[in-house]
Amino acid sequence: MKILIVDDSKAMRLLVKRTLRLAGFGDHDTIEATNGSEAIGVVQSEQPDLVLSDWNMPEMTGIQLLQSLREQGTDVNFGFVTTEASEEMRAMASEAGARFFITKPFTPESMEKTLTPIIG
């Protein structure tokens, strides 16, 4: 399985990769993008199985990325790894097609619990 991690913070992308490994998902390939605009190209060229995206990023936010992918007909599994977790944002994300929310700070256990039904 190929997992795309989208976050404007290099440190956060590394932390997500590390947590994926500690949660038991270390055997999956990970690729990265620094914002939503870049992620669109990566999704098209790399065709990941799962996208883990931050919400707030420059150029194109995570919700704009998700909406754009859905408008293009891309049905990739998509979820947010973010500090943004208001009920309004969760509803907007769900309506746009997000499968889950992992709130920061996260743990290997919380990531495993959330992603196991999706990754297997």
Sequence and secondary structure as in RCSB ss.txt:
>XXXX:A:sequence
MKILIVDDSKAMRLLVKRTLRLAGFGDHDTIEATNGSEAIGVVQSEQPDLVLSDWNMPEMTGIQLLQSLREQGTD
VNFGFVTTEASEEMRAMASEAGARFFITKPFTPESMEKTLTPIIG
>XXXX:A:secstr
 EEEEE S HHHHHHHHHHHIIIIITTSEEEEESSHHHHHHHHHHH  SEEEE S  SSS HHHHHHHHHHTT  
 EEEEEES   HHHHHHHHHHT  EEEESS  HHHHHHHHHHHH 
